[in-house]
Amino acid sequence: MILITGGTGQLGSELRKLLDEKQVDYVATGSKELDITDAKAVDQLILDLKPTIIYHCAAYTAVDAAEDEGKELNQLVNVQGTKNVARATEAVGAVLVYISTDYVFDGTNEGEYSEDASTNPKNEYGRAKLAGEQAVQEICSQYYIVRTSWVFGEFGKNFVFTMKSLAETHDRLTVVSDQVGRPTWTRTLAEFIFHLTATHQEYGIYHLSNVGHCSWHEFAQEILKDEAVEVAPVTSEEYPQKAYRPRHSVMDLSKAKATGFILPTWKEALNRIKEVRS
C-alpha cells in the first residue's frame, strides 16, 4: 500500500495519475483529509493504513508569503508536519520519500550543486525545507530525500501556465534573466520517485530536474516561442520579491542518472506538457 500526502497538489496529482496508469493501489490525502500538523491524526491514519511507502508531497510552498504573514504556517507544515509524518512512517517500518528544494542552497556556486554540497538557505521556505530534511534523516531509517527545482506540470498553478495566461492579455512581458536553474516537469519527478522505490535504490539524498539549464527569461521565451508576444529580460533588482531567489541554482543530476533513470531535457518536457494540454 502506498500513501501520498499532498495528493491534490501539483506533484501529488501527477503521481496519482502515474499510479492509476500503472494500476498500483494507493491512498492519497489532501489537507482536507489529513492535517499533517496534527500528530495524532497522522499517527492514526498511518497506523490504520500501514503503508509500505509514503510519498510525502504535502508542503507549504508560498515562498514570498513565508517571509512574513506565512512564516508560522511555513514552519508548522514544512517542519513540524514533516516530523509528524516521519515519526509515523518509522513506527510502521515504511519507506519515506520527502520532496525538498534547491532553495536549501544559496545559489552562489558557479558550478553544479552535488547532493553533499554545503547547504545555506537564504529564505524562510528554504530554511524550513532543510529542517524537514534533517528531521527525516534523524528519524527515518529508510528514506529518500529528493531535491527539485522550478517545477511545472499539467496540474495546478506554475510558471508555464502563468506565462501562457499573461501572453493572452499582454503584448510585452518582462522576465528575470539573471537567475539560472533547471526546470522540472512533474511527470519526470513522479516517475523518478516511483523508480527509486520500485527498483530499491540506495537510500539517501538525490537531485532531480530535467536535463539542461536556463534563466527564467530563456524559459519564458521557450514557453512563448509560438506566441505573438515580446519577452524582455530584466534583472532581479528590477523585479524585487520578498524572498531571496538563488542566482545560480543548478543541481548535479549524476546520481539520479546513475540509477538507470532516463531524464528528458527540459525543452523536451515542455513540448510534452504542451501536447498534454492541447
N, C-alpha and C positions, 0 to 999 in steps of 0.2 A: 504493500500500500504506500502510495506517495501522497504527501501533504504539500500544498502550495499556499504559503501566506502571501497576501497582496495579490490574490488571484484575479482581481478586476483591474489591475494596473497595466501599464504598457507591456512589461515583460511577462507578468503573470498571465495576461490574456493570450500572449503569443505562446507561452508554454502550454496552456490549456489546449490551444489549437493543435500544437505538435503532438501532445499526448493523445488527443482524440484521434488524430490521423494514425498514430501507432497502435491504437486500441489498448492503451495502457490505463489501468484503473487508477484513479486519484480522487482526492478531495481538495477543493480549492476554497479558501476563505477570503473574503474582503473584510474591511474594517467593521462592517455591519454584523458579520457572522462571528468575528473574533477580534477583540480589542487586545492587541499584543502587549499593551501596557498593564493589563490585568493579569498578574501572575497566576492567580487561582484559575481563571478561565483558560489560560494557556495550558496549565498543568492538566486540567480536567479533559480538555479536548484531545490533547496528545496522548494521555493515558488511555482514554476511551478508544482512540483510533489505532494506537500502537503502530504508527507508520515506520517503514524501514528507511525511508529517505524523506527529508524535509527540504524543499526549495524555499528559502526564506527571502522572498521578493518584497515583502512589506517594508515600506520606508517613508520617511518624511523627506520630500525632495524639493521643497520650495526654498531654493538656495539663498535668494536675496532676503526673503522673509525671516530665514533662520538667523539673520544678523541682529534682528531686534524683536518684532512682535511675535515671531515664531520660534524664538530661541529656546524657550522652555519646552515646547512641543517637540522640537528637533531632538533635544536631549532625551526626552521621555520615550519617543518612538525609536529613534536610532540607537540609543544606548541601553536604556532600561528594557525596552521591548525586545531587543536582541538578546540581552541577558536572560530574560524570561524564556524565550524560545530555545536558547542554547541549553539552559538547565533542564528543561523538559525533554529536549532531544536526547541529552546524555542519559537521562533517567530511564528512557525506554530503549537505549542502545542503538539509536538511529544514526544515520549519516546526515550531517547538516551542510547545506550549500548556502553560503552567505554572499550576497551581491554587494560589492563595495565600489569604490570610485577612484578615478585618477586624482581627485581633489585631495587625497592623502599626501600628495607631493606638492611642492611649492612652484614647480614649473620653471626653475632656474637652470636646470640641467640642459646642456646643449645637445647631448646625445639622448639615447633611449633609456627609460627607467626599467631596470630589471626588478624582479619580484623581491629581491633582498636589498634594493636601494634604500637609502635613508629616507624616512618619511618626515614631512614638515608641513602639515596642513596650514593654510593661511586664511581659511574661512571657517565659520561655525559648522557648516554642513560637513566639511572635510574632517574636522576635529571629532565630530560625533561618529562619523562612519569609521574612523580609525579606532575610536574607543570600542565600537562594535566589533571590529576585527580582533582587538586584543581580548575582548570578553570571550569570543568564540575560541580563540587559541588557548585561553586559560581553562575554559570549562569543558570543551568537547575533545574527545579522543579521536573522533572520526569526522573530519571536516574538510571542505573546500571553500576557500575564500577566493572569489573571482572579481577582480577589479576591472571595471569597464569605463567607457567614456563616450560622450556625445551621442547618446542613444536616440535612435529614431526607429519607427516601425509603423505597422498597419493600425495599431490601436493607440488611443489617447492623444494628448497634445504633444507635439515635438517640433523641432526646428524645420523639418521638411514641410509640414503642413502649414506652419506659421508663415513661411516664405511664400508658399503657394497662395495662401489666403490674401496676404498683403499685396501680391502681384495683381490680384483681381481689381484692386481699388487704387493702386499707385502706379505711376509710370517710371518712378525712380525710387530705389531703396538704398539705404546706406548700411553696410555690414562691416563689423570689425575685421581688420586684416592682419593684426599683429598678435593674434592668439592662434597657436598651431596645435593640432591634436589629431586623433584618429576617430572618425565616425564609426558607430557600431549599430548594425541592424539587429533588432530584437530577435529576428528569426535565427541569425547566426549565433547570438548569445544563448538562446533557448536550446538550440541544437548542441552547442558546446557543453552546457552544464548537464544535459542529458547524457552526452557522450562520456563525460567524466565519471558519472555514477554507473552507467551501463557497462563500461569497459574497466571499471575498478582501477582507475588511475591512482597514482601515489597521492596521498593526502597532502594538503598544503595550500599555498597561495599561487594563483595563476592570473595572468593578464590576458584579457580577451577583447579585441576590437577587430574590425575588418582591416585588411592589408592596405597600406598606403597612409599618407597623412596629408593634411591641408590646413589652410586657415579657414575661419568661418566665412570669410569673403569668397574664397575659392569653392567652398562647399555650396554656398548660396548660388554662385554662378552656374555650377553644375546642375543644381536643382531647377534653375530657371532658364537654362540654355535654350529652351524652345519657346520661351515666353517673350512678349514684346515689352520688356521692362529693363531699365538700366540698373545695374547693381554696382554701386560706387563704394570704394574702400574708405574706411575711417579708422582712426586709432582708438585704443582703449580710453585714452584721455578725452576724446571727442564723444565717447559713448559711455559715460560713467555708470557703474552699477554698484549697489550696496556691497555685494560680496566680491572679494578678490577672485579673479579668474587666473589660473596658471597661464603664463605666456607660451611656454613650450612643453606641452603635456603629451609626449609621445612615449607610449609604453612598449617595451620589448615583447614580442609575441613568440619568441623562440621556444619557450617551454610549452605553450599551447600547441604549436606546430609539432613538437616532438611527441605528442600523444597520438599522432596519426590523424588528427583532425584537419580537414581541408578548409582553409579560410579563403573566401572570395574577397576581392578588393572592395573598397567602399563604393567605387563607381559602379561595379557590377551589382552590388547590393542595392544601390539607389535605383538602378534600372529595373531590378526585380520588384521593388516596392511600388514603382510606377505602374508596372504590369498588374500587380495585385489590386491596386486602387482604380485602375482604368475600367 
